[in-house]
Amino acid sequence: MLTRAIGEACRWLLEKIVNGLAATGVHPNVLTFVGLLINIWAATLFAVGRFPGAGGVMILAGLFDMVDGRVARAQGRVTRFGAYFDSVIDRYSDLALYLGLLWYYAGIGRGRYAILVGVAMIGAVMVSYTRARAESLIRECKAGFFERPERIVLLIIGALANKMAPALWLLAIGPNITVIHRIVHTWQEMRAGRLVELTPVDAPPSAAAKAEAEVEKPEEPSRQSITAPLPRES
């Protein structure tokens, strides 16, 4: 009962924030970019070792990440480019956060943790890439658990608790397991023949299309009908 009440209160608050931002006329892409700037702020705090502060700033950045799409729907500005832009900015935000951690551990001489951050960074990029590449071949590839929301929540928990080492181990191992899972899933789907049909824009017509065109093509008039006088138009 308490959990439900908290959830409804959060949804009510989020709706009020979305309606307020939509009323200002601010473009959703601006909100997306502001989220990136806030994540860069969090990365700067990571770089100087202020982990709890970075976690708090990441929560603020997450708020912008939650509202940009909702504001777009409220304003009737949902576009394919908006979704593409949001996805690209998310990748930059993720990499900025990991670079902040990498700078910190390299600066204090903790090479092992710097490598761990690098592996986590690779996993974060490859989780997104394997899905994008797979869905150009098969219908859907959402296999695995460690998608971006799970990674961000884990990073925030590690930062707020000032226990980044366990979080980094999970972030280094979990996403790369998800990558393997997606590779296997894509192989299974392709082996089963569940592929996306790709039609190049400038592709020549197939043999079947040519045959169909020939069937539907009207017969050429005979030589007699060509030389015969045409009826006068009324």
Backbone as JSON, one array per atom type, in Angstrom:
{
  "sequence": "MLTRAIGEACRWLLEKIVNGLAATGVHPNVLTFVGLLINIWAATLFAVGRFPGAGGVMILAGLFDMVDGRVARAQGRVTRFGAYFDSVIDRYSDLALYLGLLWYYAGIGRGRYAILVGVAMIGAVMVSYTRARAESLIRECKAGFFERPERIVLLIIGALANKMAPALWLLAIGPNITVIHRIVHTWQEMRAGRLVELTPVDAPPSAAAKAEAEVEKPEEPSRQSITAPLPRES",
  "N": [[0.83, -1.21, 0.0], [1.9, 1.27, 0.85], [4.02, 1.45, -0.95], [2.65, 1.66, -3.35], [1.36, 4.12, -2.96], [3.56, 5.84, -2.85], [4.55, 5.48, -5.44], [2.41, 6.52, -6.97], [2.48, 9.18, -6.1], [4.96, 9.98, -7.06], [4.54, 9.71, -9.81], [2.56, 11.64, -10.14], [3.99, 13.97, -9.48], [5.96, 13.9, -11.5], [4.36, 14.19, -13.75], [3.4, 16.79, -13.35], [5.79, 18.23, -13.6], [6.46, 17.65, -16.26], [4.25, 18.75, -17.64], [4.6, 21.44, -16.92], [7.09, 22.04, -18.14], [6.45, 21.52, -20.79], [4.6, 23.52, -21.24], [6.18, 25.79, -21.32], [7.27, 25.71, -23.81], [9.78, 24.82, -24.42], [12.19, 23.13, -26.37], [12.25, 19.59, -26.77], [14.74, 18.43, -27.47], [16.53, 20.23, -26.44], [16.26, 19.8, -23.72], [17.28, 17.22, -23.62], [19.96, 17.73, -24.28], [20.7, 19.37, -22.14], [20.6, 17.48, -20.12], [22.88, 16.01, -20.81], [24.9, 17.9, -20.24], [24.6, 18.09, -17.47], [25.33, 15.52, -16.73], [28.01, 15.62, -17.47], [28.89, 17.38, -15.53], [28.51, 15.7, -13.31], [30.45, 13.79, -14.0], [32.74, 15.31, -13.71], [32.77, 15.63, -10.95], [33.15, 12.97, -10.23], [35.75, 12.71, -11.18], [37.25, 14.14, -9.36], [36.94, 12.7, -7.11], [34.62, 13.01, -5.58], [32.31, 11.23, -4.87], [29.63, 10.76, -3.66], [28.43, 13.27, -4.15], [28.51, 13.27, -6.94], [26.75, 11.18, -7.45], [24.32, 12.32, -6.58], [24.05, 14.42, -8.45], [23.79, 12.9, -10.74], [21.25, 11.85, -10.37], [19.7, 14.13, -10.79], [20.32, 14.55, -13.5], [19.17, 12.25, -14.51], [16.5, 12.86, -14.2], [16.04, 14.74, -16.25], [16.48, 13.03, -18.36], [14.28, 11.43, -18.14], [12.13, 13.12, -18.67], [12.34, 14.3, -21.21], [11.37, 12.82, -23.44], [8.68, 12.57, -22.71], [7.88, 15.25, -22.65], [8.15, 15.81, -25.35], [6.06, 14.24, -26.4], [3.89, 15.49, -25.15], [3.96, 17.98, -26.37], [3.54, 17.34, -28.96], [5.76, 16.83, -30.57], [7.1, 14.56, -31.33], [9.54, 12.85, -33.0], [11.45, 10.9, -35.37], [14.08, 11.67, -35.56], [14.43, 12.91, -33.09], [14.35, 10.72, -31.32], [16.63, 9.41, -32.22], [18.61, 11.36, -31.69], [18.41, 11.52, -28.9], [19.31, 8.96, -28.21], [21.98, 9.04, -29.1], [23.04, 11.1, -27.49], [22.73, 9.92, -25.0], [24.72, 7.95, -25.13], [27.04, 9.53, -25.13], [26.75, 10.69, -22.6], [27.01, 8.45, -20.9], [29.66, 7.65, -21.48], [31.05, 9.91, -20.66], [30.68, 9.86, -17.87], [32.05, 7.48, -17.18], [34.58, 8.2, -18.04], [35.2, 10.17, -16.19], [35.46, 8.64, -13.85], [37.58, 7.01, -14.66], [39.63, 8.89, -14.92], [39.91, 9.63, -12.25], [40.76, 7.23, -10.9], [43.08, 6.65, -12.33], [44.56, 8.87, -11.66], [45.1, 8.54, -8.93], [46.71, 6.42, -8.93], [45.58, 3.85, -9.04], [45.68, 1.46, -10.88], [44.43, -1.01, -11.42], [41.71, -0.59, -10.91], [41.25, 1.39, -12.76], [41.48, -0.04, -15.14], [39.3, -1.69, -14.75], [37.2, 0.15, -14.92], [37.54, 0.81, -17.61], [36.84, -1.64, -18.85], [34.17, -1.76, -18.06], [33.23, 0.44, -19.44], [33.57, -0.39, -22.09], [31.74, -2.51, -22.11], [29.33, -1.08, -21.73], [29.13, 0.38, -24.11], [29.06, -1.69, -26.01], [26.75, -3.15, -25.37], [24.7, -1.5, -26.29], [25.46, -1.31, -28.98], [25.38, -3.97, -29.95], [22.67, -4.52, -29.84], [21.6, -2.56, -31.62], [22.89, -3.28, -34.02], [22.05, -5.93, -34.29], [19.29, -5.61, -34.62], [19.14, -4.69, -37.16], [19.19, -6.92, -38.56], [17.56, -8.92, -37.41], [14.23, -9.12, -35.95], [13.96, -8.15, -33.27], [16.01, -7.43, -30.44], [16.36, -7.68, -27.39], [17.56, -9.1, -25.43], [19.09, -10.11, -22.34], [20.09, -8.36, -19.29], [21.46, -6.05, -18.34], [20.81, -3.25, -19.31], [20.76, 0.28, -20.19], [19.24, 1.77, -18.1], [19.51, 0.06, -15.84], [22.28, 0.05, -15.51], [22.83, 2.74, -14.96], [21.39, 3.13, -12.57], [22.77, 1.38, -10.89], [25.29, 2.59, -10.9], [24.67, 5.02, -9.66], [23.86, 4.12, -7.11], [26.27, 2.98, -6.17], [27.81, 5.31, -6.11], [26.44, 7.05, -4.31], [26.53, 5.53, -1.97], [29.18, 5.52, -1.64], [30.67, 3.33, -2.34], [32.14, 2.32, -4.63], [33.7, 0.31, -5.78], [32.47, -2.41, -5.65], [30.27, -1.86, -7.31], [31.54, -1.25, -9.72], [32.71, -3.72, -10.4], [30.41, -5.22, -10.93], [29.41, -3.71, -13.06], [31.38, -4.09, -14.92], [31.31, -6.81, -15.45], [28.57, -7.66, -15.77], [27.26, -6.17, -18.06], [28.89, -7.12, -20.19], [28.33, -9.81, -20.17], [25.69, -9.61, -20.96], [26.12, -8.72, -23.58], [27.24, -11.05, -24.74], [25.02, -12.71, -24.44], [23.25, -11.46, -26.2], [24.53, -11.8, -28.63], [24.38, -14.59, -28.91], [21.59, -14.86, -28.93], [20.94, -13.47, -31.29], [22.2, -15.07, -33.19], [20.7, -17.43, -32.88], [18.15, -16.53, -33.67], [18.65, -15.83, -36.35], [19.41, -18.28, -37.35], [17.01, -19.6, -37.15], [15.63, -18.35, -39.11], [14.25, -16.02, -38.72], [14.27, -13.19, -39.86], [14.88, -9.73, -40.71], [13.42, -8.23, -43.49], [15.23, -6.7, -45.92], [15.14, -4.04, -48.16], [16.85, -2.53, -50.55], [17.01, 0.93, -51.53], [17.59, 1.66, -54.18], [17.38, -0.74, -55.48], [17.33, -3.11, -58.16], [14.41, -4.23, -59.97], [12.96, -7.35, -59.03], [12.99, -10.7, -60.5], [10.45, -11.81, -60.33], [8.89, -9.53, -60.07], [9.34, -8.37, -62.55], [8.17, -10.28, -64.22], [5.52, -10.1, -63.42], [4.97, -7.51, -64.23], [5.14, -7.82, -66.97], [2.94, -9.44, -67.45], [0.83, -7.75, -66.78], [1.17, -5.8, -68.66], [-0.18, -4.03, -71.37], [-1.22, -5.41, -74.55], [0.63, -4.86, -77.56], [-0.55, -2.84, -80.2], [-1.66, -4.2, -83.36], [-0.2, -4.09, -86.71], [-2.15, -3.42, -88.52], [-4.02, -2.12, -86.96], [-2.59, 0.08, -86.33], [-2.32, 1.46, -88.74], [-4.92, 1.94, -89.33], [-7.52, 4.39, -89.5], [-7.97, 6.69, -86.86], [-10.66, 7.11, -84.59], [-12.53, 10.17, -84.52], [-12.24, 12.45, -81.92], [-14.85, 13.23, -79.71]],
  "CA": [[0.0, 0.0, 0.0], [2.81, 2.41, 0.92], [4.77, 1.51, -2.21], [1.73, 2.16, -4.37], [1.15, 5.55, -2.72], [4.79, 6.55, -3.25], [4.6, 5.46, -6.89], [1.43, 7.47, -7.5], [2.96, 10.53, -5.81], [6.06, 10.27, -8.0], [3.95, 9.91, -11.14], [1.88, 12.94, -10.12], [5.02, 15.01, -9.53], [6.57, 13.87, -12.81], [3.39, 14.75, -14.69], [3.39, 18.24, -13.17], [7.04, 18.74, -14.17], [6.34, 17.54, -17.72], [3.28, 19.75, -18.11], [5.21, 22.76, -16.77], [8.11, 22.22, -19.17], [5.77, 21.57, -22.09], [3.94, 24.83, -21.35], [7.18, 26.81, -21.63], [7.62, 25.61, -25.22], [11.16, 24.41, -24.6], [12.3, 22.0, -27.3], [12.74, 18.38, -26.09], [16.16, 18.19, -27.72], [17.27, 21.09, -25.52], [16.26, 19.07, -22.44], [18.22, 16.12, -23.78], [21.32, 18.27, -24.23], [20.94, 19.81, -20.77], [20.93, 16.26, -19.38], [24.29, 15.69, -21.08], [25.73, 18.84, -19.49], [24.55, 17.72, -16.05], [26.15, 14.31, -16.58], [29.41, 16.06, -17.51], [29.12, 17.9, -14.18], [28.7, 14.53, -12.45], [31.74, 13.2, -14.36], [33.77, 16.15, -13.1], [32.8, 15.28, -9.53], [33.82, 11.66, -10.15], [37.17, 12.88, -11.45], [37.93, 14.67, -8.17], [36.69, 11.8, -6.0], [33.43, 13.36, -4.8], [31.35, 10.25, -5.38], [28.23, 11.01, -3.27], [27.95, 14.43, -4.9], [28.29, 12.85, -8.33], [25.52, 10.39, -7.48], [23.19, 13.24, -6.5], [23.93, 15.12, -9.72], [23.27, 11.93, -11.71], [19.79, 11.77, -10.19], [19.15, 15.29, -11.5], [20.44, 14.28, -14.93], [18.18, 11.23, -14.82], [15.2, 13.52, -14.32], [15.95, 15.27, -17.61], [16.39, 11.87, -19.25], [12.92, 10.9, -18.04], [11.08, 14.04, -19.1], [12.46, 14.82, -22.57], [10.43, 12.12, -24.31], [7.31, 12.91, -22.31], [7.62, 16.61, -23.11], [7.96, 15.72, -26.8], [4.7, 13.75, -26.65], [2.94, 16.51, -24.71], [3.99, 19.09, -27.33], [3.34, 16.84, -30.32], [7.02, 16.97, -31.29], [7.77, 13.26, -31.4], [10.12, 12.61, -34.33], [12.48, 9.86, -35.41], [15.37, 12.3, -35.26], [14.48, 13.12, -31.65], [14.74, 9.45, -30.7], [18.03, 9.18, -32.6], [19.43, 12.33, -30.97], [18.41, 11.1, -27.5], [20.16, 7.78, -28.08], [23.38, 9.46, -29.26], [23.42, 11.86, -26.3], [22.86, 8.95, -23.91], [26.04, 7.31, -25.22], [28.01, 10.52, -24.67], [26.6, 10.83, -21.15], [27.61, 7.28, -20.27], [31.12, 7.68, -21.63], [31.58, 11.0, -19.83], [30.72, 9.39, -16.48], [33.14, 6.52, -17.03], [35.86, 8.9, -18.17], [35.46, 10.81, -14.9], [35.98, 7.6, -12.94], [38.88, 6.6, -15.17], [40.57, 9.96, -14.55], [40.15, 9.59, -10.8], [41.56, 6.06, -10.51], [44.42, 6.79, -12.91], [45.27, 9.92, -10.94], [45.55, 8.1, -7.6], [47.58, 5.26, -9.11], [44.87, 2.57, -8.91], [45.59, 0.97, -12.25], [43.48, -2.12, -11.53], [40.35, -0.04, -11.01], [41.17, 2.11, -14.03], [41.18, -1.06, -16.15], [37.93, -2.13, -14.5], [36.34, 1.17, -15.52], [37.63, 0.65, -19.06], [36.04, -2.8, -19.25], [32.76, -1.36, -17.9], [32.94, 1.36, -20.54], [33.42, -1.21, -23.3], [30.47, -3.22, -22.0], [28.22, -0.14, -21.91], [29.02, 0.69, -25.53], [28.74, -2.88, -26.79], [25.35, -3.53, -25.14], [23.89, -0.71, -27.22], [25.83, -1.61, -30.36], [24.9, -5.3, -30.34], [21.22, -4.43, -30.11], [21.37, -1.79, -32.85], [23.34, -4.07, -35.17], [21.21, -7.11, -34.41], [17.95, -5.26, -35.1], [19.19, -4.5, -38.61], [19.16, -8.26, -39.15], [16.41, -9.63, -36.86], [13.14, -8.21, -35.57], [14.14, -7.54, -31.96], [17.12, -8.0, -29.65], [16.36, -7.1, -26.05], [18.04, -10.12, -24.51], [20.02, -9.64, -21.33], [19.54, -7.56, -18.19], [22.16, -4.81, -18.03], [20.63, -2.15, -20.23], [21.21, 1.56, -19.62], [18.66, 2.13, -16.8], [20.11, -0.74, -14.77], [23.67, 0.48, -15.31], [22.81, 4.06, -14.32], [20.95, 2.96, -11.18], [23.88, 0.75, -10.16], [26.33, 3.6, -10.75], [24.19, 5.98, -8.66], [23.92, 3.47, -5.79], [27.68, 2.91, -5.79], [28.31, 6.65, -5.81], [25.82, 7.57, -3.08], [27.03, 4.74, -0.84], [30.65, 5.64, -1.64], [31.17, 1.96, -2.48], [32.19, 2.2, -6.08], [34.39, -0.9, -6.23], [31.52, -3.48, -6.0], [29.47, -1.44, -8.46], [32.36, -1.36, -10.93], [32.82, -5.13, -10.76], [29.14, -5.6, -11.57], [29.29, -2.99, -14.33], [32.36, -4.65, -15.86], [30.95, -8.19, -15.79], [27.18, -7.81, -16.2], [26.99, -5.77, -19.43], [29.56, -7.97, -21.17], [27.53, -11.04, -20.25], [24.54, -9.25, -21.8], [26.6, -8.71, -24.97], [27.32, -12.45, -25.18], [23.64, -13.18, -24.54], [22.64, -10.91, -27.41], [25.15, -12.45, -29.78], [23.76, -15.92, -29.01], [20.19, -14.67, -29.33], [20.9, -13.09, -32.71], [22.56, -16.28, -33.95], [19.56, -18.34, -32.84], [17.08, -15.97, -34.5], [19.04, -15.92, -37.75], [19.38, -19.7, -37.71], [15.6, -19.96, -37.28], [15.09, -17.67, -40.27], [13.43, -14.85, -38.35], [15.09, -12.06, -40.29], [14.24, -8.52, -41.22], [13.57, -8.14, -44.93], [15.84, -5.44, -46.3], [14.93, -3.69, -49.55], [17.61, -1.32, -50.89], [16.21, 1.95, -52.21], [17.86, 1.64, -55.62], [17.51, -2.13, -55.91], [16.62, -3.39, -59.41], [13.23, -5.08, -59.75], [13.23, -8.79, -59.04], [12.46, -11.43, -61.66], [9.01, -11.96, -60.15], [8.26, -8.24, -60.36], [9.38, -8.19, -64.0], [7.17, -11.17, -64.81], [4.2, -9.53, -63.13], [4.81, -6.34, -65.08], [4.89, -8.29, -68.33], [1.56, -9.94, -67.51], [-0.09, -6.62, -66.72], [1.47, -4.88, -69.76], [-1.15, -4.2, -72.46], [-0.67, -5.89, -75.82], [0.9, -3.82, -78.55], [-1.51, -2.92, -81.31], [-1.14, -4.79, -84.59], [0.15, -3.13, -87.73], [-3.38, -2.95, -89.13], [-4.68, -1.15, -86.09], [-1.81, 1.3, -86.35], [-2.59, 2.18, -89.97], [-6.33, 2.26, -89.43], [-7.8, 5.75, -89.03], [-8.44, 6.79, -85.49], [-11.95, 7.81, -84.49], [-12.43, 11.56, -84.11], [-12.68, 12.68, -80.55], [-16.07, 14.05, -79.62]],
  "C": [[0.87, 1.26, 0.0], [3.57, 2.58, -0.38], [3.91, 2.07, -3.33], [1.52, 3.66, -4.21], [2.36, 6.37, -3.14], [4.88, 6.61, -4.78], [3.63, 6.45, -7.52], [1.86, 8.91, -7.26], [4.08, 10.93, -6.77], [5.52, 10.51, -9.41], [3.25, 11.26, -11.23], [2.89, 14.07, -10.24], [5.67, 15.08, -10.91], [5.64, 14.48, -13.86], [3.34, 16.27, -14.59], [4.64, 18.87, -13.78], [6.96, 18.74, -15.7], [5.4, 18.59, -18.26], [3.86, 21.17, -18.01], [6.25, 23.04, -17.85], [7.48, 22.32, -20.55], [5.12, 22.93, -22.31], [4.92, 25.94, -21.69], [7.55, 26.81, -23.11], [9.05, 25.2, -25.47], [11.22, 23.17, -25.47], [12.83, 20.78, -26.54], [14.22, 18.1, -26.29], [17.04, 19.06, -26.82], [17.36, 20.41, -24.15], [17.24, 17.91, -22.49], [19.67, 16.6, -23.64], [21.67, 18.77, -22.83], [21.29, 18.62, -19.88], [22.37, 15.85, -19.58], [25.21, 16.61, -20.27], [25.75, 18.5, -18.01], [25.37, 16.46, -15.8], [27.64, 14.64, -16.67], [29.8, 16.66, -16.16], [29.36, 16.75, -13.21], [30.05, 13.87, -12.73], [32.89, 13.99, -13.75], [33.9, 15.84, -11.61], [33.43, 13.9, -9.33], [35.33, 11.83, -10.27], [37.93, 13.41, -10.25], [37.61, 13.85, -6.92], [35.49, 12.12, -5.13], [32.26, 12.49, -5.25], [29.91, 10.51, -4.94], [27.63, 12.22, -3.99], [27.65, 14.09, -6.34], [27.01, 12.04, -8.44], [24.28, 11.27, -7.43], [22.98, 13.99, -7.8], [23.41, 14.18, -10.8], [21.76, 11.75, -11.58], [19.11, 12.93, -10.91], [19.21, 15.08, -13.01], [19.41, 13.24, -15.37], [16.79, 11.8, -14.96], [15.01, 14.09, -15.72], [15.82, 14.14, -18.62], [14.98, 11.29, -19.25], [11.89, 11.82, -18.69], [11.18, 14.44, -20.57], [11.49, 14.15, -23.54], [8.98, 12.44, -23.99], [6.93, 14.32, -22.74], [7.39, 16.61, -24.62], [6.55, 15.24, -27.13], [3.66, 14.79, -26.26], [2.85, 17.66, -25.7], [3.7, 18.64, -28.75], [4.58, 16.97, -31.18], [7.79, 15.66, -31.37], [8.24, 13.03, -32.83], [11.14, 11.48, -34.23], [13.85, 10.44, -35.09], [15.51, 12.54, -33.76], [14.91, 11.87, -30.91], [16.21, 9.14, -30.99], [18.96, 10.09, -31.79], [19.53, 11.94, -29.49], [19.34, 9.92, -27.28], [21.64, 8.15, -28.18], [23.86, 10.19, -28.01], [23.56, 10.95, -25.09], [24.22, 8.28, -23.93], [27.13, 8.28, -24.74], [27.95, 10.68, -23.15], [27.26, 9.67, -20.42], [29.13, 7.34, -20.31], [31.74, 8.79, -20.78], [31.7, 10.56, -18.38], [31.87, 8.42, -16.25], [34.5, 7.19, -17.17], [36.22, 9.64, -16.88], [36.04, 9.83, -13.9], [37.37, 7.16, -13.36], [39.96, 7.62, -14.8], [40.93, 9.88, -13.06], [41.07, 8.42, -10.43], [42.96, 6.1, -11.11], [45.24, 7.82, -12.14], [45.79, 9.5, -9.58], [46.38, 6.82, -7.7], [46.91, 3.92, -8.9], [44.61, 2.0, -10.29], [44.57, -0.14, -12.43], [42.06, -1.6, -11.69], [40.18, 0.78, -12.29], [40.85, 1.14, -15.17], [39.74, -1.55, -16.0], [36.93, -1.14, -15.08], [36.36, 1.06, -17.04], [36.8, -0.52, -19.57], [34.55, -2.49, -19.13], [32.33, -0.44, -19.03], [32.72, 0.59, -21.85], [32.08, -1.94, -23.27], [29.28, -2.31, -22.26], [28.02, 0.19, -23.39], [28.53, -0.52, -26.32], [27.32, -3.38, -26.56], [24.45, -2.8, -26.12], [24.19, -1.1, -28.67], [25.27, -2.96, -30.81], [23.4, -5.3, -30.61], [20.94, -3.72, -31.42], [21.76, -2.6, -34.08], [22.46, -5.28, -35.39], [19.86, -6.77, -35.02], [17.96, -4.75, -36.53], [19.11, -5.83, -39.33], [17.93, -9.06, -38.7], [15.41, -8.62, -36.33], [13.41, -7.47, -34.28], [15.28, -8.22, -31.22], [17.19, -7.26, -28.32], [16.83, -8.11, -25.0], [19.02, -9.51, -23.51], [19.37, -8.67, -20.36], [20.16, -6.17, -18.09], [22.03, -3.79, -19.15], [20.95, -0.84, -19.51], [20.56, 1.92, -18.28], [19.28, 1.36, -15.64], [21.55, -0.29, -14.48], [23.71, 1.83, -14.58], [22.41, 3.95, -12.86], [22.08, 2.36, -10.34], [25.01, 1.75, -9.91], [25.93, 4.63, -9.69], [24.27, 5.38, -7.26], [25.36, 3.4, -5.3], [28.24, 4.25, -5.4], [27.75, 7.17, -4.5], [26.32, 6.83, -1.84], [28.54, 4.86, -0.68], [31.31, 4.26, -1.63], [31.25, 1.64, -3.97], [32.81, 0.9, -6.56], [33.41, -2.04, -6.55], [30.67, -3.13, -7.21], [30.25, -1.6, -9.76], [32.54, -2.81, -11.37], [31.56, -5.61, -11.47], [28.99, -4.96, -12.94], [30.28, -3.51, -15.37], [31.93, -6.03, -16.33], [29.56, -8.29, -16.42], [26.91, -7.4, -17.63], [27.67, -6.65, -20.48], [28.91, -9.35, -21.27], [26.29, -10.79, -21.11], [24.93, -9.22, -23.27], [26.66, -10.14, -25.52], [25.92, -13.03, -25.38], [23.0, -12.7, -25.84], [23.25, -11.5, -28.68], [24.53, -13.84, -30.0], [22.33, -15.81, -29.48], [20.07, -14.34, -30.81], [21.23, -14.28, -33.58], [21.38, -17.25, -34.0], [18.42, -17.84, -33.73], [17.4, -16.08, -35.98], [19.0, -17.37, -38.22], [17.94, -20.18, -37.92], [14.92, -19.26, -38.45], [14.21, -16.48, -39.96], [14.23, -13.58, -38.6], [14.24, -10.87, -40.68], [14.48, -8.46, -42.71], [14.07, -6.75, -45.29], [15.64, -5.21, -47.79], [15.7, -2.42, -49.87], [16.77, -0.35, -51.72], [16.36, 1.86, -53.72], [18.0, 0.22, -56.16], [16.76, -2.34, -57.21], [15.43, -4.28, -59.14], [13.59, -6.55, -59.86], [12.63, -9.43, -60.28], [10.95, -11.57, -61.57], [8.29, -10.66, -60.48], [8.25, -7.97, -61.86], [8.32, -9.03, -64.7], [5.77, -10.62, -64.61], [3.93, -8.32, -64.0], [4.51, -6.74, -66.52], [3.46, -8.77, -68.49], [0.58, -8.79, -67.59], [0.09, -5.65, -67.88], [0.47, -5.08, -70.89], [-0.47, -4.64, -73.74], [-0.45, -4.73, -76.77], [-0.1, -3.95, -79.69], [-0.86, -3.49, -82.55], [-0.86, -3.71, -85.61], [-1.09, -2.57, -88.39], [-4.04, -1.87, -88.28], [-3.91, 0.16, -86.04], [-2.15, 2.13, -87.58], [-4.03, 2.56, -90.11], [-6.58, 3.66, -88.92], [-8.38, 5.73, -87.63], [-9.76, 7.51, -85.46], [-11.74, 9.22, -83.99], [-12.95, 11.7, -82.68], [-13.89, 13.58, -80.53], [-15.88, 15.19, -78.65]]
}
